[in-house]
């Protein structure tokens, strides 16, 4: 096997990751959270599992698989440079997550009605800033060592840094402060969330996997993680919303004000204690990546093995369900096995279609997302937040109604179709917009990595 063959991208994994990211954008951005949506696009109320509940574990599974492929060149050794790289990337993902979450830094809803024009102005300026920033990052990502010998390289690099700086200033410029709009308070800022969980699971999962190395050791660690989580959770709490141990720990360490309140009380589905079994999802992904990538001599055998193990894990998860229910919000041990098994089987299916049968004509759409996964997910969040502050007043029902760009689009759609379909198409519109931005990067093989 040549060096090029050994380290080529695994297309079926890119497609699985891309499908997952597109699904994350879809389920996280309905037309309106207060309106009905299709049942598969909603999370289970508590116990149980819908297709939406599979999106996040599928992403963490892909994170685990990607770890194996990312450290092939270092022979999966836990060296000092590898540890440094893992810690830096984990910290970067954590910080970017909070930057995205806190953006746009000020409470735009407090602005006076007569100054609503400021929202549209802010949006135009920030979109311009985002465009300059993204363009500069793309330029830096696309540079090769050989180009540094070019006499004009330093001049172009200086321009790129200048544009990046200007873009960031325009993107985050809190000029509403000039009109008395207050900054968001950190006293009630949610500490954890999707990005912090990704960061923690990536860091801990990568360090564990590279340290343990073998299937046997990683499997033992996985069993211990799931067993300890189950036993300790049962000993010091129950599996209800109010009485679970994860909530108790988060209240004690994070505090009520810094937790998610979407369930009506302080409960964080991405809390501290429930992050432990989520690391197990990353380990399942790592072992799957090891299986698929370590020996490419018999791809069909690897696919059959992956699908069989996935079926076994699904069965084990269902057997455990009556005792520790499949529950995404608790990230229960049965949920880890059930969702991980399904991820294995979907990857096995994609690998068979793409890597064995070479059916790749349908893959481009998802490959665009899969090759720049975190970038496109961040981009979707920025788009929604920028649109969310672009509000204006429109006459409606004998009065006026405050609307944003996104809510206006949703309102227009639901006038001509069922509300569930309008909500779904609203989300797909955002997916399409992010895809159009990421498409040129994919065509030029530019991969923006955090």
C-alpha positions in Angstrom: 0.0 0.0 0.0 1.4 3.4 -0.9 1.6 6.4 1.4 -1.0 8.2 -0.6 -3.4 5.2 -0.4 -2.8 4.8 3.3 -3.7 8.4 4.2 -6.5 9.1 1.7 -9.8 10.5 3.0 -12.4 7.9 3.9 -15.3 9.1 1.8 -18.0 7.1 3.5 -17.1 8.7 6.9 -17.2 12.1 5.3 -20.7 11.4 4.0 -21.9 10.1 7.4 -20.4 13.2 9.1 -22.0 15.4 6.4 -25.4 13.8 6.8 -25.1 14.3 10.6 -24.2 18.0 10.3 -27.0 18.7 7.8 -29.4 17.0 10.2 -28.0 19.0 13.2 -28.7 22.3 11.3 -32.2 21.0 10.3 -33.4 19.9 13.7 -31.9 22.9 15.6 -33.5 25.6 13.4 -37.2 25.0 12.8 -39.3 27.8 11.5 -40.5 28.5 15.0 -40.1 26.7 18.3 -43.6 27.7 19.3 -45.2 26.0 16.3 -45.8 22.3 15.5 -43.1 20.4 13.7 -43.0 16.9 12.2 -42.7 14.3 14.9 -39.3 12.8 13.7 -37.8 16.3 14.0 -38.6 16.6 17.7 -36.7 15.1 20.6 -38.4 12.5 22.8 -40.1 14.1 25.8 -38.0 12.0 28.1 -37.4 8.3 27.7 -37.3 6.9 24.1 -35.5 7.8 21.0 -36.5 9.7 17.8 -34.4 10.3 14.7 -33.6 13.7 16.1 -32.2 12.1 19.3 -29.6 10.2 17.1 -28.1 13.3 15.5 -25.7 14.3 18.3 -24.4 10.8 19.2 -23.8 10.2 15.5 -21.7 13.3 15.4 -19.7 12.2 18.5 -19.3 8.8 16.9 -17.8 10.5 13.8 -15.5 12.5 16.1 -14.2 9.3 17.5 -13.7 7.7 14.1 -11.9 10.8 12.8 -9.5 10.7 15.7 -8.2 7.3 14.5 -7.7 8.6 10.9 -6.2 11.9 12.1 -3.4 10.2 14.1 -2.3 7.7 11.5 0.9 9.5 10.6 2.0 9.4 14.2 1.2 5.7 14.4 -1.4 6.5 17.1 1.3 7.1 19.7 0.4 9.3 22.7 3.5 11.5 22.3 4.0 15.0 23.8 3.2 16.7 20.4 0.0 14.6 20.1 -1.1 15.5 23.6 -0.4 19.2 23.0 -2.3 19.1 19.7 -5.3 17.4 21.4 -5.4 19.8 24.3 -5.1 22.8 22.0 -7.9 21.6 19.7 -10.2 20.8 22.6 -9.6 24.2 24.1 -10.2 25.9 20.7 -13.5 24.1 20.2 -14.6 25.0 23.7 -13.8 28.7 23.3 -15.3 28.9 19.8 -18.5 27.3 21.2 -18.8 30.0 23.8 -18.0 32.7 21.3 -20.8 31.4 19.0 -23.1 31.1 22.0 -22.5 34.6 23.4 -22.6 36.3 20.0 -23.7 39.0 19.3 -22.7 40.0 22.8 -25.4 42.6 23.5 -29.1 42.4 24.3 -30.5 43.6 21.0 -34.1 43.0 22.2 -33.8 45.9 24.6 -33.3 48.5 21.8 -36.0 51.1 21.5 -38.6 50.6 18.7 -37.7 53.8 17.0 -34.2 52.5 16.5 -35.2 49.2 14.9 -33.3 50.3 11.8 -30.1 49.5 13.8 -30.8 45.8 13.6 -30.8 45.7 9.8 -27.6 47.9 9.7 -25.9 45.6 12.2 -26.8 42.6 10.1 -25.4 44.1 6.9 -22.2 45.1 8.6 -21.8 41.8 10.4 -22.4 39.7 7.3 -19.8 41.8 5.5 -17.4 41.1 8.4 -18.1 37.4 8.4 -17.5 37.3 4.6 -14.1 39.0 5.0 -13.2 36.8 8.0 -14.2 33.6 6.2 -12.3 34.7 3.0 -9.2 35.3 5.0 -9.3 32.0 6.8 -9.9 30.2 3.5 -6.7 31.9 2.1 -4.7 30.9 5.1 -6.0 27.3 4.9 -5.1 27.1 1.2 -1.5 28.1 1.6 1.3 25.6 0.9 4.9 25.7 2.2 6.3 26.1 -1.3 4.4 29.3 -1.8 6.3 31.0 1.0 9.2 31.3 -1.4 7.1 33.6 -3.7 8.3 37.2 -3.4 4.8 38.5 -3.2 3.8 36.0 -0.4 4.6 38.4 2.5 2.5 41.1 0.9 -0.5 38.8 0.3 -0.2 37.5 3.8 -0.2 41.0 5.2 -3.3 41.8 3.3 -5.0 38.6 4.5 -4.2 39.4 8.1 -5.5 42.9 7.6 -8.8 41.7 6.0 -9.2 39.1 8.8 -8.7 41.8 11.4 -11.2 44.2 9.7 -13.6 41.3 9.2 -13.5 40.3 12.9 -14.0 43.9 14.0 -17.0 44.3 11.8 -18.5 40.9 12.8 -18.3 41.5 16.5 -18.4 45.4 16.7 -20.8 46.2 19.5 -21.7 49.7 18.2 -25.3 49.4 19.6 -23.5 50.2 22.9 -23.3 53.8 21.5 -27.1 53.9 21.7 -27.2 52.4 25.2 -27.9 48.8 24.3 -26.5 46.7 27.2 -24.1 43.8 26.8 -25.4 40.3 27.7 -24.9 39.4 31.3 -22.6 36.6 32.2 -24.4 36.0 35.5 -26.9 33.7 33.8 -24.6 32.4 31.0 -24.9 28.7 30.3 -21.5 27.2 30.9 -22.0 23.9 29.1 -23.8 23.0 25.8 -23.2 21.3 22.5 -19.7 22.7 21.7 -18.3 22.3 25.2 -19.5 18.7 25.2 -17.8 18.1 21.8 -14.6 19.7 23.2 -14.6 17.6 26.4 -15.5 14.3 24.6 -12.9 14.9 21.9 -10.1 15.7 24.4 -10.8 12.9 26.9 -11.8 10.4 24.2 -8.6 11.0 22.1 -6.3 10.9 25.1 -7.9 7.6 26.3 -7.9 6.0 22.9 -4.3 6.8 22.1 -3.2 5.7 25.6 -5.1 2.4 25.6 -4.4 1.6 22.0 -5.9 -1.9 21.7 -9.5 -3.0 21.1 -9.4 -5.0 24.4 -8.3 -2.1 26.6 -10.6 0.4 25.0 -13.5 -2.0 25.3 -12.8 -2.6 29.0 -12.7 1.2 29.5 -16.0 1.6 27.7 -17.7 -1.1 29.8 -16.3 0.5 33.0 -17.6 3.9 32.0 -21.1 2.7 31.2 -21.3 0.5 34.3 -20.0 3.2 36.7 -22.4 5.7 35.2 -25.4 3.3 35.5 -24.6 2.1 39.1 -23.7 5.5 40.6 -26.7 7.2 38.9 -29.0 4.5 40.4 -27.4 4.7 43.8 -27.6 8.5 44.3 -30.7 9.4 42.3 -33.3 8.1 39.9 -33.9 8.4 36.2 -36.6 11.1 36.3 -36.2 14.7 35.2 -36.3 16.1 38.8 -34.4 13.3 40.6 -31.5 12.3 38.4 -28.0 12.5 39.6 -26.8 14.5 36.6 -29.0 17.4 37.6 -27.9 17.2 41.3 -24.3 17.5 40.3 -24.8 20.3 37.8 -26.8 22.3 40.4 -24.1 21.9 43.0 -21.2 22.8 40.7 -22.6 25.0 37.9 -25.5 26.5 39.7 -29.1 27.0 38.6 -28.4 30.3 36.7 -25.8 28.7 34.5 -27.8 25.7 33.4 -30.3 25.0 30.6 -34.0 25.7 31.5 -35.7 24.3 28.4 -37.4 21.6 30.4 -39.1 24.1 32.7 -36.6 23.6 35.5 -32.8 23.7 35.7 -31.6 20.6 33.9 -28.7 20.5 31.4 -28.8 17.7 28.8 -25.1 18.4 28.1 -24.2 18.6 31.8 -21.1 17.4 33.6 -22.0 13.9 34.8 -23.8 12.9 31.6 -20.7 13.8 29.6 -19.0 10.7 31.0 -21.0 8.2 28.9 -20.8 10.6 26.0 -17.0 9.9 26.0 -18.1 6.2 25.5 -19.8 7.2 22.2 -16.5 8.7 21.0 -14.6 5.5 22.0 -17.1 3.4 20.0 -16.4 5.7 17.0 -12.7 5.3 17.5 -12.8 1.5 17.5 -15.0 1.6 14.4 -12.5 3.8 12.7 -9.7 1.5 13.7 -11.7 -1.5 12.3 -12.4 0.2 9.0 -9.1 1.9 8.5 -6.5 -0.4 9.9 -6.9 -3.1 7.3 -8.1 -2.2 3.9 -7.3 -5.5 2.3 -10.8 -6.9 2.8 -13.2 -4.0 3.0 -16.3 -6.3 2.8 -15.2 -8.2 5.8 -14.7 -5.0 7.8 -18.2 -3.8 6.8 -19.8 -7.1 7.8 -18.0 -7.0 11.1 -19.0 -3.4 11.7 -22.7 -4.1 10.9 -22.7 -7.2 13.1 -21.2 -5.4 16.1 -23.7 -2.6 15.6 -26.5 -5.1 15.6 -25.2 -6.6 18.8 -25.0 -3.2 20.5 -28.5 -2.3 19.5 -29.7 -5.6 21.0 -27.8 -4.9 24.2 -29.2 -1.4 24.4 -32.8 -2.7 24.0 -32.2 -5.4 26.6 -30.9 -2.7 29.1 -33.8 -0.4 28.3 -36.3 -1.6 30.9 -33.7 -1.1 33.6 -31.9 2.0 32.5 -34.1 3.5 29.8 -32.8 4.7 26.5 -32.7 8.5 27.2 -30.8 11.1 25.2 -31.1 13.8 27.8 -29.4 11.6 30.4 -27.2 10.0 27.8 -28.0 6.7 29.5 -25.7 3.7 29.1 -28.4 1.9 27.0 -28.6 5.0 24.8 -24.9 4.9 24.2 -25.1 1.3 23.0 -28.3 1.7 21.0 -27.2 4.9 19.2 -23.7 3.7 18.7 -24.9 0.5 17.2 -27.1 2.4 14.8 -24.2 4.6 13.8 -22.1 1.6 13.0 -24.8 0.1 10.8 -25.4 3.3 8.9 -21.6 3.7 8.3 -21.5 0.1 7.2 -24.3 0.8 4.7 -22.5 3.9 3.4 -19.2 2.1 3.2 -20.8 -0.7 1.2 -22.5 1.7 -1.2 -19.6 4.1 -1.6 -16.4 2.2 -1.0 -17.4 -1.2 -2.4 -20.1 -0.5 -5.0 -18.7 3.0 -5.9 -22.1 4.6 -5.9 -20.9 8.1 -5.3 -23.1 10.3 -7.6 -25.4 11.2 -4.7 -22.6 12.0 -2.2 -21.5 15.5 -3.2 -24.2 17.3 -1.2 -23.2 15.6 2.1 -19.5 15.7 1.3 -19.6 19.5 1.3 -20.8 19.4 4.9 -18.7 16.5 6.0 -15.3 18.0 4.9 -16.0 21.3 6.8 -18.3 20.0 9.5 -17.7 22.3 12.5 -17.2 25.3 10.2 -20.6 24.9 8.5 -22.3 24.2 11.9 -20.8 27.4 13.3 -21.9 29.3 10.1 -25.5 28.2 10.5 -25.5 29.5 14.1 -24.1 32.8 13.0 -26.6 33.2 10.2 -29.5 32.5 12.6 -28.2 35.0 15.2 -27.6 37.7 12.6 -31.0 37.2 11.1 -32.5 37.2 14.6 -31.4 40.7 15.3 -32.6 42.0 11.9 -36.1 42.7 13.2 -38.7 45.1 11.9 -42.4 45.9 12.5 -45.1 44.8 10.0 -48.9 45.6 10.1 -50.8 42.5 11.1 -54.3 41.8 12.5 -55.1 45.5 13.0 -51.8 46.2 14.8 -48.1 45.8 14.4 -45.9 42.7 14.9 -42.2 42.5 15.5 -40.6 40.1 13.1 -37.1 38.9 12.1 -35.9 37.9 8.6 -36.3 34.2 9.6 -39.7 34.6 11.2 -41.0 36.6 8.2 -39.8 33.8 5.9 -41.6 31.2 8.1 -44.8 33.3 8.2 -44.8 33.6 4.4 -44.4 29.8 4.0 -47.1 28.8 6.4 -49.6 31.0 4.6 -49.5 28.6 1.6 -48.7 25.2 3.2 -49.2 23.2 6.5 -47.3 24.7 9.4 -45.2 21.5 9.9 -44.0 21.6 6.3 -43.3 25.4 6.5 -41.1 24.8 9.5 -39.2 22.0 7.8 -38.6 24.0 4.6 -37.5 27.0 6.7 -34.8 24.7 8.3 -33.9 23.3 4.9 -33.4 26.9 3.5 -30.7 27.4 6.1 -29.1 24.1 5.2 -29.1 25.1 1.5 -27.5 28.5 2.3 -24.7 27.0 4.4 -24.1 24.4 1.6 -23.8 27.2 -1.0 -21.2 28.9 1.2 -19.2 25.7 1.8 -19.4 24.4 -1.8 -16.5 26.5 -3.2 -14.3 25.3 -0.3 -15.2 21.7 -1.1 -14.4 22.2 -4.8 -11.0 23.7 -4.0 -10.3 21.0 -1.4 -10.1 23.6 1.4 -10.8 22.2 4.8 -11.2 24.6 7.7 -10.4 22.8 10.9 -10.8 24.0 14.5 
